[in-house]
Amino acid sequence: MTIDKSLKVKRGGSSNRSVLTRVERLEKLKETDRWQDGDSPFGLPKVRVRKLVMKKKKKKQEEEEGEADAT
């Protein structure tokens, strides 16, 4: 049986994930010195996942239009 086209993951289109793998969590903890080599990999503390938000350029465009109208 084949997978429906709507269910296939598009190549290269990765979205923000809300869960990190254990290896990614260990790397983040090492960066903040919350985990040392030799510590148990079980029961790791939580690691906050920062989502990137693109800011809109709407205000800048409105200011430019306002300046153009003033002259």
ABEGO torsion letter per residue (X at the ends): XBBBAAABBBBGBBBBBABBBAAAAAAAAAAAGABBBGBBABGBBBBBBBBBBBBBAAAAAAAAAAAAAAX
